[in-house]
Amino acid sequence: MTRYIIAPSASRDLNAIADYFLVRNMEAGEKLFREFNNKCQNLAKFPNVGRSCGHVRPLLHGLLLATGYFI
């Protein structure tokens, strides 16, 4: 099984997003986090898919979520 690590700053952002959805629309939040988790797993399995983010860190790639978020 391929693993991935969520950076502490990203984890804080995800907690804030979860708090937002908890108050406003839990179903939409659950959908976002399911998609986020699936994309992270896919990116861990296939690290060269997605758009290059080499300007942030060498060999870094990211994927766009259906909601418009880029991970």
C-alpha positions as CSV (number, residue, x, y, z in Angstrom):
1,M,0.0,0.0,0.0
2,T,1.3,3.4,-1.0
3,R,1.3,6.0,1.7
4,Y,1.1,9.8,1.7
5,I,1.7,12.4,4.3
6,I,-0.4,15.5,4.9
7,A,1.8,18.5,5.9
8,P,0.9,20.0,9.3
9,S,-0.1,23.3,7.7
10,A,-2.3,21.4,5.2
11,S,-3.8,19.5,8.1
12,R,-4.7,22.7,9.9
13,D,-6.3,24.0,6.7
14,L,-8.3,20.8,6.3
15,N,-9.5,21.1,9.9
16,A,-10.7,24.6,9.2
17,I,-12.5,23.4,6.1
18,A,-14.1,20.6,8.1
19,D,-15.3,23.1,10.7
20,Y,-16.8,25.2,8.0
21,F,-18.7,22.3,6.4
22,L,-19.8,21.0,9.8
23,V,-21.8,24.1,10.3
24,R,-23.0,24.7,6.8
25,N,-23.4,21.5,4.8
26,M,-22.0,18.3,6.2
27,E,-22.9,16.2,3.1
28,A,-20.9,18.5,0.9
29,G,-18.0,18.4,3.3
30,E,-18.1,14.6,3.3
31,K,-18.1,14.5,-0.5
32,L,-15.1,16.9,-0.6
33,F,-13.1,14.9,1.9
34,R,-13.9,11.6,0.1
35,E,-12.7,13.1,-3.2
36,F,-9.7,14.6,-1.5
37,N,-8.7,11.3,0.0
38,N,-9.2,9.5,-3.4
39,K,-7.0,12.0,-5.2
40,C,-4.3,11.8,-2.5
41,Q,-4.3,8.0,-2.8
42,N,-4.1,8.2,-6.6
43,L,-1.3,10.8,-6.5
44,A,0.6,8.5,-4.1
45,K,0.2,5.5,-6.4
46,F,1.1,7.6,-9.5
47,P,3.3,10.5,-8.4
48,N,3.9,11.8,-11.9
49,V,0.3,12.4,-12.8
50,G,-1.3,15.8,-12.6
51,R,0.3,19.2,-13.1
52,S,3.8,19.9,-12.2
53,C,4.4,22.1,-9.1
54,G,8.1,22.2,-9.5
55,H,8.1,25.9,-8.7
56,V,7.1,25.0,-5.2
57,R,9.2,21.9,-4.7
58,P,11.2,19.8,-7.3
59,L,9.2,16.8,-8.6
60,L,6.0,17.9,-6.9
61,H,2.7,17.3,-8.7
62,G,-0.9,18.2,-7.9
63,L,-4.4,17.3,-9.0
64,L,-7.5,19.4,-9.4
65,L,-10.6,18.4,-7.4
66,A,-14.0,18.7,-9.0
67,T,-14.7,21.5,-6.4
68,G,-11.9,23.6,-7.8
69,Y,-9.4,22.9,-5.1
70,F,-5.9,22.0,-6.2
71,I,-4.0,19.4,-4.1
